[in-house]
């Protein structure tokens, strides 16, 4: 918490994702500013999914924090993995179809990396894993989803908060983590640095 006489530091979300902004609002922590981090998100050779999610979250937060000393900066990254294979954002319909066929009837993991840089410049990072099992997808399921366009700009080519929610047979772990931000863990991190949730922000988001 800021010492007496000092203002609470501003909270910057280092992401352009409207889903992450919405989740922060619902949790009562509306970001004061949104400044997307522009970094190279290419995986490192042999890098495991959890390590990639955490590393990219840290790099995003640090990239923005460098230009905003004294602010709280939150970076986040979501990695979808089937086994050890990372499924990035699909670049086209063929790739999206291949991802959905791979996930059909199988259990996969969603890793949410988060990094919060405090006003003192110290970084607090962690990675949260959620296991998701899809039903067996028929050709009509996949064609309909491809035609919906929801797969665009989504890791693993699906958005659980949209039509793909009907594909989920089982989920073990944090649902918001799959949407884009592990809200429980992020809220605890923010509270640990002295921020209090704003009820008005949560009510406005509903």
N, C-alpha and C positions, 0 to 999 in steps of 0.2 A: 504494500500500500504506500502511496506517496506520502512523504513526511508532511507534517502540519505546515500549511502555508503554500504548499506546492500543488499544482494541478495534477490530476490523474493523467498519465500519458495517453496519447491517442492510440487507437488500435487500427493497424493497417492490415488488410487482407491482401496477401501477395498472390492473388489469383483473379482471373476474369470470370470464373465459373459462377453463374447465377445460382446454381444449386448450393454451392458452399456459402454464398452470401445469405441465401434463404435459411439455411440450417443455423447459421450464426444468429440471425434475427430471431428465429424461433426459440433458440436457447437463451435469448435475452442479452446477447452480446453483439449488437449491430456494429459493423466496422465503421470507423470514422472516415476512412479512405479506402479505396480499392485501387491498388497499383499492381497490375500483372507483372510478374517477373519474366524476363526474356532470357532464358538460358537454353543450353543445348541439352535436350532430354534424351539423347541417344544412350542406350544401355552400354555399360562397360563389358568387355569380354569376360564371359563366365560369371557375370553378376547374377545373384539369385534375386527372385522377385521382391522379397522383404527388404533386402539391402538396397535395391534400386528405389523402392518407394521412400524409404527413409532418407537416402542420400539426396534425392531430388527435392524433397521437402526442405531439407536443410539448405541446399543451394538456392532454392527460390527465396527462402526467408532472408538469407544473408545478402543476396543480390539487391533486395529492396532496402534492407536495414542499413546498408552502407551509405545510402543517400538520405537516411532519416534517423540520425542518432537520437536516442532518447525515447523513440516510439516503441510500442509493442508491435512486432511484426509476426504474422502468422502465415507460414507456408505449408502447403499440403500437396500430396500427390497420391493418385490411386492407380494401383497396378492389379490387373486381372491375370491370373495364371492358371493354366491347366497342366497339372504336374509341375515341371520346372520351366515349361514354356510360357513366356510372357506374351499376352495378347494385347497389343497396343490399340490405339484408335484406328479403326479400319479406314483405309484410304479410298476404297471404292466398294461397289456392291458385291463384286466377286469375293473380295477379302472378307467382307461382313458375312456373306453366306458361308464361307469356309469356317469362320469363327463359330457361328451358330451351330453348324453341323458338328463341330468339335465338342461344343458344350452340351449338345443334345444327350439327355439321359445320363449325364455325368456330374460328378461333384467337382467343383473348382473352388479356388480361393481368391478372395479379394483382399489386397493389402492396402491399408491406408496409412501413409506416412505423414506425420505432422511435426512441425518444428515451430516453436514459439520463442522468439528472441525478445528478452526483457529489455527494459529501459537501461539496464546496466550493460547491455551488449552480450550477456550470457545466453547461450542457446539451450533450449530444453526440447529434446526430440524423442519420439517413440514411433512404433509401428504397430498397428492393430490389424488382426486377421479375422475375416469372416468367411465361413464355409457356406457355399451356395450349391444346391443340387437342382438341376433343371429336369423337367419331365422330358420324355422322348419327344422331340419335335418332328412333326410331319412336314412334308413339303409345303402344304398350305400354310402351316404356321410360319415357316421361314419366309415364304414368298410374301405373305401379308406383312410381316415385320419389316422386310426389306423395303416394300412399297411405302410403308408409313414414314420412312426417313428418320425414325428415332435413333437409329444406329450411328448416325453421323456425330462425330466429335465425342464418342463414348468409348472408354476403354473396354475392350472385349466385345465391342459392337452392340451393347445393349444398355438400356436404362431401366433399372429395377422399379423406379417410381412411375414408369409409364406402362405401355402394353406388355412389356417383358415381365411385369409382375405376375402375369398369368402363367409364365413358364416355370416359376419357382415352386418346386415340390417341397423343399426343405431349406431352412436357413438356420445356421448355428453361429450366433455372435451378434454383432452390432449391425442393424439394418441401415442407420444413417451412414455408417462407414461405406456401405456399398453405393449409396447415393452420392457420396463424395467427401464426407467428413465424419470422423468418429466423435460425435457430439459429447458423449459422456467424458471421454478423456480430454478433449479440448476445453470443456467447461471447467474441469478440475485444474487444468494447467493455468487457465486464466484466473480462476479463483485463488490459486496458489500465489499469484503475483499481485493479489489485492484487488482485482476487478470484481465488482458486484453486478449481477445480472439486472437488466432493466426490464421490469414487467411491461412497461408501455411498448417496448420494442417487440416483445413476443406477441402481445395482443394485436399489434398493427400487422404482423405477418400472417395472422390466421385468417 
